[in-house]
Amino acid sequence: MDMRALKAYCARFPGATARTLDPPYNVLIYAIGGKQFAYFKLSEPEKWRFSFRATPERFLELTGVAGIKPARYMSRFHWVTVVDVRSVPADYLRELVAWSYDKALSSLSIARQLNALQHPPSRSEL
């Protein structure tokens, strides 16, 4: 899976929003109800590196794989960064991102979950 397909996959989740943070952050964030579930780095030297949250067990497993490392500043929350998304099997990557989305969604209150899922983002939020 390339980064274009992965961006499209992240945007397809119900209630998902995408927003870009300008310098010094330079990231494209995917979130549900204000909770991040994935992001791409947009500036060099880390352009198009992809990060997402994993379970503590998967975090240990993934950080032992070449090309996957703890996410800078976010590793204490079990976020990992994939240097090149094409190096990870597409089905496995989809499974990992879906878990990250579900984790972000489940961390919202029931009212916020319903609001995020029932009210699609406006065009200005995309």
C-alpha positions as CSV (number, residue, x, y, z in Angstrom):
1,M,0.0,0.0,0.0
2,D,1.4,3.4,-0.9
3,M,0.8,6.6,1.0
4,R,-1.9,7.8,-1.3
5,A,-3.9,4.6,-0.7
6,L,-3.3,4.9,3.0
7,K,-4.5,8.5,3.1
8,A,-7.7,7.4,1.3
9,Y,-8.1,4.5,3.8
10,C,-7.8,6.8,6.8
11,A,-10.3,9.3,5.4
12,R,-12.9,6.5,4.8
13,F,-13.5,5.8,8.5
14,P,-16.9,7.0,9.7
15,G,-16.6,10.5,11.2
16,A,-12.9,10.8,10.4
17,T,-11.5,14.3,9.8
18,A,-8.2,15.3,8.3
19,R,-6.3,18.5,9.1
20,T,-2.9,19.9,8.5
21,L,-0.8,21.5,11.1
22,D,1.6,24.1,9.8
23,P,5.3,24.6,10.8
24,P,6.9,23.7,13.1
25,Y,4.7,20.6,13.2
26,N,4.1,19.9,9.5
27,V,1.8,16.9,10.0
28,L,-1.4,15.7,8.4
29,I,-3.6,14.4,11.2
30,Y,-6.5,12.0,11.0
31,A,-8.9,12.1,13.9
32,I,-12.3,11.1,15.2
33,G,-14.1,13.5,17.5
34,G,-10.8,15.4,18.1
35,K,-8.9,12.3,19.0
36,Q,-6.0,11.4,16.7
37,F,-5.7,8.0,15.3
38,A,-3.0,8.5,12.6
39,Y,-0.7,11.1,11.1
40,F,1.7,11.7,8.3
41,K,4.8,13.8,8.6
42,L,4.8,16.4,5.7
43,S,8.4,17.9,5.9
44,E,11.8,16.6,5.1
45,P,13.8,14.6,6.2
46,E,10.8,12.5,7.5
47,K,8.3,13.3,4.7
48,W,5.5,10.8,4.4
49,R,6.5,8.8,7.5
50,F,3.2,7.4,9.0
51,S,2.4,7.1,12.7
52,F,-0.4,5.4,14.5
53,R,-1.2,4.0,18.0
54,A,-0.8,0.3,18.8
55,T,-1.5,-1.9,21.8
56,P,1.3,-2.2,24.3
57,E,2.0,-5.8,23.0
58,R,2.0,-4.7,19.4
59,F,4.2,-1.7,20.2
60,L,6.9,-4.1,21.4
61,E,6.4,-6.4,18.4
62,L,6.4,-3.5,15.8
63,T,9.4,-1.7,17.2
64,G,11.4,-4.8,16.7
65,V,10.7,-4.7,12.9
66,A,13.1,-3.0,10.6
67,G,11.6,0.3,9.3
68,I,9.2,0.7,12.2
69,K,10.3,2.7,15.3
70,P,8.8,4.4,18.3
71,A,7.1,7.6,17.3
72,R,8.9,10.7,18.5
73,Y,7.3,12.3,21.6
74,M,4.4,9.8,21.3
75,S,6.0,6.5,22.0
76,R,5.0,6.6,25.7
77,F,1.5,6.3,24.5
78,H,2.4,3.3,22.2
79,W,2.6,5.2,19.0
80,V,4.9,3.9,16.2
81,T,6.2,5.4,13.0
82,V,6.5,3.5,9.8
83,V,9.4,4.9,7.7
84,D,8.0,3.5,4.4
85,V,4.4,2.3,4.3
86,R,5.1,0.2,1.2
87,S,7.3,-2.1,3.4
88,V,4.3,-3.2,5.5
89,P,1.8,-5.7,4.1
90,A,-1.4,-3.8,3.2
91,D,-3.8,-6.0,5.1
92,Y,-1.7,-5.9,8.3
93,L,-1.4,-2.1,8.0
94,R,-5.2,-1.7,7.6
95,E,-5.7,-3.9,10.7
96,L,-3.3,-1.7,12.7
97,V,-4.9,1.6,11.6
98,A,-8.4,0.2,12.2
99,W,-7.4,-0.7,15.8
100,S,-6.0,2.8,16.3
101,Y,-9.2,4.4,15.0
102,D,-11.3,2.1,17.3
103,K,-9.1,3.1,20.2
104,A,-9.6,6.8,19.5
105,L,-13.3,6.4,19.0
106,S,-13.7,4.3,22.2
107,S,-11.9,7.0,24.3
108,L,-14.7,9.5,23.5
109,S,-17.8,9.7,25.7
110,I,-20.8,8.0,24.3
111,A,-22.4,11.4,23.5
112,R,-19.2,12.5,21.6
113,Q,-19.0,9.1,19.8
114,L,-22.6,9.5,18.6
115,N,-22.0,13.1,17.6
116,A,-18.8,12.3,15.7
117,L,-20.5,9.4,13.9
118,Q,-23.8,11.1,13.1
119,H,-22.5,14.4,12.0
120,P,-20.1,14.1,9.1
121,P,-17.3,16.7,9.1
122,S,-18.0,19.9,7.2
123,R,-15.9,20.6,4.1
124,S,-13.8,23.1,6.1
125,E,-12.7,20.3,8.4
126,L,-11.4,18.1,5.6
